[in-house]
Amino acid sequence: WRAAFAANLPMGAIFVALTILVVPRGAPSPALAVRLPLVRLAMIGLAIIIVSIASLLQNPFLIGLCLVTSGVMLALIVLRDANARTRLFPTAAFDLRDPVGAGLAVVLLMPVAQSGAAVYLVYMLQELWDFGPTLAGFSGALMSIVWSVAAIAVAGAKTHRTRMGLIRIGPALLAAGLFGLALAVIASQLWLVFVAQALIGCGFGVSWTYLSHTTMQTARPGERDTASALLPTIQSAGYGIGAAMAGLAANSAGLAVAETPDAVRTAMVAVFALCAVLSVFGLFAAFAMTRAVPVVEPQYP
């Protein structure tokens, strides 16, 4: 693990070198035109820390308490931000009646649903099918490989109808893949695990580019930078929240004390069943988003 993290050091050195070379020395810094929203930023940081703590706990009650607390905090932040002079979120953030708000909801909910597979799939393959660490790791990477292939395959979509269709198809494939994982564990069918992983990767691959692009494109004047900057942050928050919820499901189903394959199987069914249910919310938000997006066909040379 030390060697794996050390591999990032050369990239960090390159960034430092480029910063020294590219940023002009003695360049005047523009004065801040607005005050920093320190209270909301601190609340967001605290909410993320609480979610991170929840993902490390084993007591279901404490995990649930952490999730509820962080969820309430984030909701209060969004409500307070709507009437603030200096805003962190674009107008109508997470409002399903607005294309940007619904888009941000999809960006949050898809990772929330997929987190269970990201956290537990490799472990499950080792415990239930006796995979070694390397083979299990490569099996877990199948989702990412399919994501890339699918994204390349649909990169040429040009019409509004096609792009909106792909945004809807993505969460649908994600839901199908997560339901497939639950069925694969119940039926003890290894081939279905790989099919489900491919469906999940394809779901992200066909939709994520157009989901992100449409969310930025439909932002109100002056809010495009805010919307684009939020996308990776909200995606990361979704993975953190989803990991905590998956941990709650797994520990509630007895994973922390599981000593037999059947006990592990029961916990994994609980995790993937919860993820499959959560994916339906992302699908609903995607349909809401595509209904709210105005029809604007891009001009291509």
Buried (B, 14 or more C-beta within 10 A) or exposed (E): EEEEEEEEEEEEEEEEEEEEEEEEEEEEEEEEEEEEBEEBEEBBEEBBEBBBBBBEBEEBEBBBBBBEBBBEBBEEBBEBBEEEEEBBBBBBBBBBEBBBBBBBBBBBBBBBBBBBBBBBBBBBBBBBBEBEEEBBEEBBEBBBBBBEEBBEEBEEBEEBEEBBBBBBBBBBBBBBBBBBBBBBBBEEBBEBBBBBBBBBBBBBBBBBBBBBBBBBBBBEEEBBEBBBEBBEBBBEBBBBBBBBBBBBBBBBBBBBEBEEEEBBBBBBBBBBBBBBBBBBBBBBBBBBBBEBBEEEEEEEE
